[in-house]
Amino acid sequence: MSYSYIVDIKPLQDAGVSNQAIAQHLSNRTAQAMQSEESVYELQNTGAVINSPVLISQRTGTLIDYWQALPAGQEKDLIAFFLSTLFDGNPVQTNEYPRSTQFALAELNMTPDLQLVAESLVNLAGGRPDQGTTEADVVASQAAYEQEQAEIAEQERIDAEVQALNERYIIQYNSQISPLIDSKETDELVWKAAIQKMADDFIPAE
């Protein structure tokens, strides 16, 4: 899978999108947006949508016939949106939520020949690299991220404690040992007493 929890999942969760909807998005999203020029060419080349040479904005074709036969509703509205966007020269962000799942919904009930056209459009947009992603995958990705963050936090805590201990050691060393070095003290008993003092004072009194 090519998705990242922090980049592709968490922002949608923070926006209130359910894990199930995120899984559907990841499974259906394309690698990149559908570009207008190549998508329009494919639609025209397959006969799915043909611009009238006489009347501006009047179109025919197998997809237009399918669209006209649909009852009013979301599916019909989505197909109209995708076609108007592409034929107006703009890309369709099928690599982003919610256009990813909306395109999948629009193609779901198409005839087999139109589903092949839709598949061609998807392939032109780089295919669906995360197809098959499930809600369990989303949950596992979140759990792996949270585990990683917990391990990082624990390591940071350990590092901070070691740093604090090292700083206390340096303070004691500078207080008890450095003076002996500076004064060139050679009496072992004096050194022993300084080291013992250093050890005794290392743990602050409560």
C-alpha positions as CSV (number, residue, x, y, z in Angstrom):
1,M,0.0,0.0,0.0
2,S,1.2,3.5,-0.8
3,Y,-0.7,5.4,1.8
4,S,0.7,7.1,5.0
5,Y,-1.4,7.3,8.1
6,I,-0.2,10.8,9.0
7,V,-0.7,12.1,5.4
8,D,-3.6,10.2,4.0
9,I,-5.7,9.0,7.0
10,K,-5.3,11.2,10.0
11,P,-6.4,14.5,8.3
12,L,-9.6,12.8,7.2
13,Q,-10.2,11.3,10.7
14,D,-9.7,14.8,12.1
15,A,-12.3,16.1,9.7
16,G,-14.8,13.5,11.0
17,V,-14.6,11.0,8.1
18,S,-15.3,7.5,9.3
19,N,-12.7,4.7,8.9
20,Q,-15.0,2.9,6.6
21,A,-15.3,5.9,4.3
22,I,-11.6,6.5,4.4
23,A,-11.0,2.8,3.4
24,Q,-13.4,3.3,0.5
25,H,-11.5,6.5,-0.5
26,L,-8.1,4.8,-0.4
27,S,-9.3,1.8,-2.3
28,N,-10.9,3.9,-5.0
29,R,-8.5,6.8,-5.4
30,T,-6.4,7.2,-8.4
31,A,-2.6,7.8,-8.3
32,Q,-3.2,11.3,-9.7
33,A,-6.0,13.6,-10.8
34,M,-7.9,12.8,-14.1
35,Q,-6.5,15.3,-16.6
36,S,-9.0,17.0,-18.9
37,E,-7.2,16.7,-22.3
38,E,-6.4,13.0,-22.2
39,S,-9.7,12.0,-20.5
40,V,-11.8,13.9,-23.0
41,Y,-9.9,12.3,-25.8
42,E,-10.6,8.8,-24.4
43,L,-14.3,9.6,-23.9
44,Q,-14.5,10.8,-27.5
45,N,-12.3,8.1,-29.0
46,T,-14.5,5.3,-27.4
47,G,-17.7,7.0,-28.5
48,A,-18.8,7.5,-24.9
49,V,-19.2,11.2,-25.3
50,I,-19.2,13.0,-28.7
51,N,-19.4,16.7,-29.0
52,S,-21.8,18.0,-31.6
53,P,-19.9,19.7,-34.5
54,V,-22.9,22.0,-34.9
55,L,-24.3,22.9,-31.6
56,I,-22.0,24.0,-28.8
57,S,-22.2,21.9,-25.6
58,Q,-24.5,19.4,-27.2
59,R,-23.2,15.9,-26.7
60,T,-24.2,12.4,-27.7
61,G,-22.7,9.0,-27.2
62,T,-23.2,5.8,-25.1
63,L,-22.4,7.6,-21.8
64,I,-24.8,10.4,-22.7
65,D,-27.5,7.8,-23.5
66,Y,-26.9,6.0,-20.2
67,W,-26.9,9.3,-18.3
68,Q,-30.2,10.5,-19.9
69,A,-31.9,7.2,-18.9
70,L,-30.9,7.5,-15.2
71,P,-33.5,8.8,-12.7
72,A,-32.7,12.0,-11.0
73,G,-30.3,11.5,-8.1
74,Q,-26.7,11.5,-6.9
75,E,-25.4,9.1,-9.6
76,K,-26.8,11.3,-12.4
77,D,-25.6,14.5,-10.8
78,L,-22.1,13.0,-10.3
79,I,-21.8,12.0,-14.0
80,A,-22.9,15.4,-15.1
81,F,-20.4,17.0,-12.8
82,F,-17.5,14.9,-14.0
83,L,-18.3,15.4,-17.6
84,S,-18.8,19.2,-17.3
85,T,-15.5,19.5,-15.3
86,L,-13.5,17.5,-17.8
87,F,-15.0,19.1,-20.9
88,D,-14.5,22.6,-19.4
89,G,-10.8,21.9,-19.4
90,N,-10.4,21.2,-15.7
91,P,-9.0,18.1,-13.9
92,V,-11.1,15.9,-11.7
93,Q,-9.4,15.2,-8.3
94,T,-10.2,11.5,-8.2
95,N,-7.0,11.1,-6.2
96,E,-8.6,13.0,-3.3
97,Y,-11.6,12.6,-1.0
98,P,-14.5,12.7,-1.8
99,R,-14.1,12.6,-5.6
100,S,-12.4,9.2,-5.3
101,T,-15.5,7.5,-3.9
102,Q,-17.9,9.7,-6.0
103,F,-16.3,8.5,-9.2
104,A,-16.5,4.9,-8.0
105,L,-20.1,5.4,-7.2
106,A,-20.8,6.9,-10.7
107,E,-19.2,3.9,-12.5
108,L,-20.7,1.2,-10.2
109,N,-23.9,0.6,-12.2
110,M,-22.6,1.4,-15.7
111,T,-23.0,-1.1,-18.5
112,P,-19.9,-3.3,-19.1
113,D,-18.8,-1.2,-22.1
114,L,-19.0,2.0,-20.1
115,Q,-17.2,0.4,-17.2
116,L,-14.3,-0.4,-19.6
117,V,-14.2,3.3,-20.5
118,A,-14.2,4.3,-16.8
119,E,-11.4,1.8,-16.2
120,S,-9.4,3.5,-19.1
121,L,-9.9,6.9,-17.4
122,V,-8.7,5.4,-14.1
123,N,-5.6,3.9,-15.8
124,L,-4.8,7.3,-17.4
125,A,-4.8,8.7,-13.9
126,G,-2.3,6.2,-12.8
127,G,-4.6,3.4,-11.7
128,R,-5.7,2.7,-8.2
129,P,-2.5,1.9,-6.2
130,D,-4.4,1.2,-3.0
131,Q,-7.3,-0.8,-4.3
132,G,-8.6,-3.4,-1.9
133,T,-7.9,-1.3,1.2
134,T,-10.2,-2.2,4.0
135,E,-11.4,-0.6,7.2
136,A,-9.2,-3.1,9.1
137,D,-6.2,-1.8,7.2
138,V,-7.1,1.8,8.2
139,V,-7.4,0.7,11.9
140,A,-4.1,-1.2,11.7
141,S,-2.3,1.8,10.1
142,Q,-3.5,4.0,12.9
143,A,-2.5,1.4,15.5
144,A,1.0,1.1,14.0
145,Y,1.4,4.9,13.9
146,E,0.3,5.3,17.6
147,Q,2.6,2.5,18.6
148,E,5.5,4.2,16.8
149,Q,4.7,7.5,18.5
150,A,4.5,5.8,21.9
151,E,7.9,4.2,21.3
152,I,9.3,7.6,20.2
153,A,7.8,9.3,23.3
154,E,9.3,6.5,25.6
155,Q,12.7,6.9,24.0
156,E,12.5,10.7,24.4
157,R,11.6,10.2,28.1
158,I,14.6,7.9,28.6
159,D,16.9,10.3,26.8
160,A,15.7,13.1,29.0
161,E,16.2,11.1,32.2
162,V,19.7,10.1,31.1
163,Q,20.5,13.7,30.2
164,A,19.3,14.9,33.6
165,L,21.4,12.2,35.4
166,N,24.5,13.2,33.3
167,E,24.0,16.8,34.3
168,R,23.8,15.9,38.0
169,Y,27.0,13.8,37.5
170,I,28.8,16.8,35.9
171,I,27.7,19.0,38.8
172,Q,29.0,16.6,41.4
173,Y,32.2,16.0,39.4
174,N,32.9,19.7,39.1
175,S,32.1,20.1,42.8
176,Q,34.1,17.1,44.2
177,I,36.6,15.9,41.7
178,S,37.7,18.9,39.6
179,P,39.2,20.7,42.7
180,L,41.4,17.7,43.4
181,I,42.6,17.7,39.8
182,D,43.3,21.5,39.9
183,S,45.2,21.2,43.2
184,K,47.1,18.1,42.0
185,E,45.9,16.2,45.1
186,T,47.6,12.8,45.3
187,D,46.3,11.5,48.6
188,E,44.1,8.4,47.8
189,L,42.1,8.9,51.0
190,V,41.2,12.4,50.0
191,W,40.1,11.1,46.6
192,K,38.1,8.3,48.1
193,A,36.3,10.7,50.4
194,A,35.5,13.0,47.4
195,I,34.2,10.1,45.4
196,Q,32.1,9.0,48.3
197,K,30.8,12.5,48.8
198,M,30.0,12.6,45.1
199,A,28.0,9.4,45.4
200,D,26.2,10.4,48.6
201,D,25.1,13.7,47.1
202,F,24.2,12.3,43.7
203,I,20.6,11.5,44.7
204,P,19.1,14.8,46.1
205,A,17.6,14.5,49.6
206,E,13.8,14.5,49.6
